[in-house]
Amino acid sequence: MSFSADSKGVYAIATTPFLPDGALDTTSIDRLTDFYQDSGCTGITILGIMGEAPKLEPAESRAIIRQVVGRSKVPVIVGVSAPGFAAMRSLARDAMDMGAAGVMIAPTPALRTDEQIVNYFGQAVEAVGEDVPWVLQDYPLTLSVVMSPSVVAKIISNHPSCLMLKHEDWPGLEKISRLRAMQKAGELRPFSILCGNGGMFLDFEPERGADGAMTGYGFPDMLVELVGLLADRKRDEAHDLFDAHLPLIRYEQQLGIGLAVRKHVLMRRGVITSDAQRKPGLALTDTARAEVDYLLKRLGRRDKRAIL
């Protein structure tokens, strides 16, 4: 299975399920993979920031790839970002040998100038191989690397193997418009844009030219429905659905505990056994759990998927 410059829909950013003792929860990995597919997702992205990839042993990373790719009926993209190119190459080549559709590469936080950013991705592509399809992750809020539209365009133009932008700049609506305008003017080849940030701006991003979402919000089935409504130009229905979920989406955006909120929601939905994170990680307090449960209860009045 593969993805392309024309890929659309929702690629779920997968959590990595752990048991309370920190061991991998392989049963929940299967259940989570099925859940994303049954929700209508067109792809799954694993071993990203939300997947707690830096906390995994190399053998664990490969075991997760093998398990998800072996079970999934949709394309699987594997996050391979690493401090060094040797580790990036090794994981990327192994992932592709196991049947992954492609890989995702984020800039290392040390990059500052446009030239450094462009050169870094040139070296990354050289490391993983020009035959490996990949996603460019643009996430300045967490990675502290700011890529202007011209830099993103330069990277995409330099590397035909870059098929998708995971767009997570904030504010970023104008960046989407700028990149699509460059395409319309013939200055940039086609490529897919899927957006992150927990879906915070997904009510407007497709109208700016995004092809869908690549994020880990605990209701991927809602994201699929939202993208479909916008594609069908049912704008008011789309915004009504988005507005119902916005309080929970907003709560999830708190720095430090966003992953804990997502895992708690997935646990409450019966998808994963435990909301445990591998240490170090910030767990929800009893008060925070009660607040999330309250938001779910209120959401359930407007969306039956939240009735737990």
C-alpha positions as CSV (number, residue, x, y, z in Angstrom):
1,M,0.0,0.0,0.0
2,S,1.2,3.5,-0.8
3,F,0.4,7.1,-0.5
4,S,0.8,9.8,-3.1
5,A,0.9,13.5,-3.8
6,D,-2.9,13.2,-4.3
7,S,-3.6,11.6,-0.9
8,K,-6.7,12.9,0.9
9,G,-8.8,12.2,3.9
10,V,-7.6,11.5,7.5
11,Y,-4.3,9.9,8.5
12,A,-4.6,9.1,12.2
13,I,-1.5,9.9,14.3
14,A,-1.4,6.8,16.5
15,T,-0.6,6.6,20.1
16,T,1.6,3.8,21.4
17,P,-0.4,1.9,24.0
18,F,1.5,0.9,27.2
19,L,0.4,-1.2,30.1
20,P,0.7,0.5,33.6
21,D,4.1,-1.1,34.1
22,G,5.4,0.5,30.9
23,A,5.4,-2.6,28.8
24,L,4.0,-2.4,25.2
25,D,0.3,-3.3,25.1
26,T,0.3,-5.4,21.9
27,T,-3.4,-6.3,22.3
28,S,-4.3,-2.6,22.3
29,I,-2.1,-2.0,19.3
30,D,-4.3,-4.4,17.3
31,R,-7.5,-2.8,18.7
32,L,-6.2,0.7,17.9
33,T,-5.2,-0.2,14.4
34,D,-8.7,-1.7,13.8
35,F,-10.3,1.4,15.4
36,Y,-8.6,3.8,13.0
37,Q,-9.6,1.7,10.0
38,D,-13.2,1.3,11.1
39,S,-13.4,5.1,11.7
40,G,-12.8,5.6,8.0
41,C,-9.2,6.8,8.1
42,T,-7.4,6.6,4.8
43,G,-4.0,6.0,6.6
44,I,-2.2,5.6,9.9
45,T,1.0,7.4,11.0
46,I,3.0,5.7,13.8
47,L,6.1,6.5,15.8
48,G,5.5,10.2,15.8
49,I,5.7,12.6,18.7
50,M,2.4,11.4,19.9
51,G,3.6,7.9,19.6
52,E,6.3,8.5,22.3
53,A,8.9,7.3,19.8
54,P,12.0,8.6,21.6
55,K,11.0,6.4,24.6
56,L,11.1,3.2,22.6
57,E,13.9,0.7,22.3
58,P,15.0,0.1,18.6
59,A,13.6,-3.4,18.8
60,E,10.3,-2.1,20.1
61,S,10.0,0.4,17.3
62,R,10.4,-2.3,14.7
63,A,8.0,-4.7,16.5
64,I,5.3,-2.0,16.4
65,I,5.9,-1.3,12.7
66,R,5.7,-5.0,11.9
67,Q,2.5,-5.4,13.9
68,V,0.7,-2.4,12.6
69,V,1.7,-2.9,8.9
70,G,0.9,-6.5,9.1
71,R,-2.7,-5.8,10.4
72,S,-3.5,-2.5,8.6
73,K,-5.6,-2.4,5.4
74,V,-4.6,1.2,4.8
75,P,-1.2,2.8,4.2
76,V,1.1,3.2,7.2
77,I,3.6,6.0,7.5
78,V,6.4,5.7,10.0
79,G,8.0,8.5,11.8
80,V,11.8,8.1,11.5
81,S,13.1,11.4,12.9
82,A,16.3,10.8,14.9
83,P,19.3,12.9,16.2
84,G,21.6,11.2,13.6
85,F,21.2,10.1,10.0
86,A,22.5,6.6,10.6
87,A,19.6,5.7,13.0
88,M,17.1,7.5,10.6
89,R,18.4,5.5,7.6
90,S,18.3,2.2,9.5
91,L,14.7,2.6,10.7
92,A,13.5,4.0,7.4
93,R,14.9,1.1,5.4
94,D,13.6,-1.5,7.9
95,A,10.1,0.1,7.8
96,M,10.0,0.0,4.0
97,D,11.2,-3.6,4.0
98,M,8.3,-4.4,6.3
99,G,5.7,-2.9,4.0
100,A,5.3,0.7,5.2
101,A,4.0,3.2,2.6
102,G,6.6,5.8,3.5
103,V,8.2,7.7,6.3
104,M,7.8,11.1,8.0
105,I,10.8,13.3,8.7
106,A,10.8,16.4,11.0
107,P,13.6,19.0,11.2
108,T,16.0,18.7,14.1
109,P,15.4,21.5,16.6
110,A,18.9,23.0,16.2
111,L,18.1,24.4,12.7
112,R,17.8,28.1,12.5
113,T,18.5,29.5,9.0
114,D,16.7,28.7,5.8
115,E,20.0,27.3,4.3
116,Q,20.4,25.0,7.3
117,I,16.9,23.7,7.0
118,V,17.1,23.1,3.2
119,N,20.5,21.4,3.6
120,Y,19.3,19.2,6.5
121,F,16.5,17.7,4.4
122,G,18.9,17.2,1.6
123,Q,21.1,15.1,3.9
124,A,18.0,13.3,5.3
125,V,16.9,12.2,1.8
126,E,20.4,11.1,1.0
127,A,20.4,9.0,4.1
128,V,17.0,7.3,3.8
129,G,17.3,7.0,0.0
130,E,15.6,8.9,-2.8
131,D,13.4,5.9,-3.5
132,V,11.6,6.3,-0.1
133,P,8.4,8.4,-0.2
134,W,8.2,10.8,2.7
135,V,6.2,13.4,4.5
136,L,7.7,16.7,5.5
137,Q,6.6,17.6,9.1
138,D,6.3,21.3,9.7
139,Y,5.6,21.7,13.5
140,P,7.3,24.9,14.8
141,L,5.3,25.1,18.0
142,T,7.1,22.0,19.3
143,L,10.2,21.7,17.2
144,S,11.0,25.4,17.2
145,V,12.0,25.4,13.5
146,V,10.2,27.9,11.4
147,M,9.8,27.1,7.7
148,S,8.4,29.8,5.5
149,P,6.3,28.9,2.5
150,S,9.3,29.5,0.2
151,V,11.5,27.1,2.2
152,V,8.8,24.4,2.2
153,A,8.5,24.9,-1.6
154,K,12.3,24.7,-2.0
155,I,12.4,21.4,-0.1
156,I,9.5,19.9,-2.1
157,S,11.0,21.1,-5.4
158,N,14.4,19.6,-4.5
159,H,13.1,16.2,-3.6
160,P,10.5,14.4,-5.8
161,S,10.2,11.7,-3.1
162,C,8.5,14.3,-0.8
163,L,4.8,13.7,-1.5
164,M,3.1,15.2,1.5
165,L,3.3,18.1,3.9
166,K,2.1,17.6,7.5
167,H,1.1,21.1,8.1
168,E,1.2,22.2,11.8
169,D,2.2,25.8,11.7
170,W,0.1,28.1,13.9
171,P,-1.3,30.4,12.6
172,G,-1.1,28.5,9.4
173,L,-4.1,29.2,7.2
174,E,-2.2,31.8,5.1
175,K,0.7,29.4,4.6
176,I,-1.7,26.8,3.1
177,S,-3.2,29.5,0.8
178,R,0.3,30.7,-0.2
179,L,1.5,27.2,-1.1
180,R,-1.6,26.5,-3.2
181,A,-1.2,29.8,-4.9
182,M,2.4,28.9,-5.9
183,Q,1.1,25.6,-7.4
184,K,-1.6,27.5,-9.3
185,A,1.0,29.8,-10.7
186,G,3.1,26.8,-11.9
187,E,5.9,27.4,-9.4
188,L,5.4,24.2,-7.4
189,R,4.5,20.6,-8.3
190,P,1.4,18.9,-6.8
191,F,1.7,17.5,-3.2
192,S,-0.7,16.5,-0.5
193,I,-1.3,18.7,2.6
194,L,-2.7,17.1,5.7
195,C,-3.0,19.2,8.8
196,G,-2.3,18.5,12.5
197,N,-2.7,20.6,15.7
198,G,-5.3,18.3,17.0
199,G,-7.7,19.5,14.3
200,M,-7.9,22.9,15.9
201,F,-8.3,24.7,12.6
202,L,-9.8,21.9,10.5
203,D,-13.0,23.8,10.1
204,F,-11.3,26.1,7.6
205,E,-8.1,24.3,6.5
206,P,-9.8,22.3,3.6
207,E,-11.3,25.5,2.2
208,R,-7.7,26.9,2.1
209,G,-6.5,24.0,0.1
210,A,-5.7,21.3,2.6
211,D,-6.5,17.7,1.6
212,G,-7.5,16.6,5.1
213,A,-6.0,15.9,8.5
214,M,-3.1,14.0,10.0
215,T,-3.6,14.3,13.8
216,G,-4.4,12.2,16.9
217,Y,-7.7,13.7,18.2
218,G,-9.5,10.9,20.0
219,F,-12.5,11.0,17.6
220,P,-10.9,10.2,14.2
221,D,-14.4,9.2,13.1
222,M,-15.5,12.8,13.6
223,L,-12.5,14.1,11.7
224,V,-13.4,11.8,8.8
225,E,-17.0,13.0,8.8
226,L,-15.9,16.7,9.0
227,V,-13.6,16.4,6.1
228,G,-16.3,14.7,4.1
229,L,-18.9,17.4,4.9
230,L,-16.5,20.1,3.8
231,A,-15.7,18.2,0.6
232,D,-19.4,18.1,-0.1
233,R,-19.6,21.8,0.5
234,K,-21.9,21.3,3.5
235,R,-20.3,24.2,5.4
236,D,-22.8,24.9,8.1
237,E,-23.2,21.2,8.9
238,A,-19.4,20.8,9.1
239,H,-19.1,23.8,11.5
240,D,-21.9,22.5,13.7
241,L,-20.1,19.2,14.1
242,F,-16.8,21.0,14.7
243,D,-18.3,23.4,17.2
244,A,-19.7,20.4,19.2
245,H,-16.2,19.0,19.6
246,L,-14.3,22.2,20.0
247,P,-14.3,22.3,23.9
248,L,-12.6,18.9,24.0
249,I,-10.2,19.8,21.1
250,R,-9.3,23.0,22.9
251,Y,-8.7,21.2,26.3
252,E,-6.4,18.7,24.5
253,Q,-4.2,21.6,23.3
254,Q,-2.7,22.2,26.7
255,L,1.0,21.9,26.6
256,G,2.4,18.9,28.5
257,I,-0.9,17.0,29.0
258,G,-2.3,16.8,25.5
259,L,-1.1,13.2,25.0
260,A,-2.5,12.2,28.4
261,V,-5.9,13.6,27.4
262,R,-5.9,11.8,24.1
263,K,-5.0,8.5,25.8
264,H,-7.7,9.0,28.4
265,V,-10.3,9.5,25.7
266,L,-9.2,6.5,23.8
267,M,-9.3,4.4,27.0
268,R,-12.8,5.7,27.8
269,R,-13.9,4.8,24.3
270,G,-12.7,1.2,24.9
271,V,-9.9,1.3,22.3
272,I,-6.9,1.0,24.6
273,T,-6.7,-0.8,27.9
274,S,-4.7,1.9,29.8
275,D,-4.0,5.6,29.4
276,A,-0.4,5.0,30.7
277,Q,2.5,6.8,29.2
278,R,6.1,5.6,29.4
279,K,8.1,7.7,31.8
280,P,8.9,10.5,31.7
281,G,5.4,11.7,31.1
282,L,2.7,13.9,32.7
283,A,-0.3,12.0,33.9
284,L,-3.7,13.6,34.4
285,T,-4.7,14.5,37.9
286,D,-8.0,13.2,39.2
287,T,-9.4,16.7,38.7
288,A,-8.3,16.8,35.1
289,R,-9.7,13.4,34.4
290,A,-13.0,14.5,35.9
291,E,-13.0,17.6,33.6
292,V,-12.3,15.5,30.5
293,D,-15.1,13.1,31.5
294,Y,-17.4,16.1,32.0
295,L,-16.6,17.4,28.5
296,L,-17.3,13.9,27.1
297,K,-20.6,13.8,28.8
298,R,-21.6,17.2,27.4
299,L,-20.4,16.2,23.9
300,G,-22.5,13.1,24.1
301,R,-25.6,15.2,24.1
302,R,-24.7,16.4,20.5
303,D,-22.6,13.4,19.2
304,K,-23.6,9.9,20.2
305,R,-20.0,8.7,19.6
306,A,-19.1,10.4,22.9
307,I,-21.8,8.5,24.9
308,L,-19.6,6.1,27.0
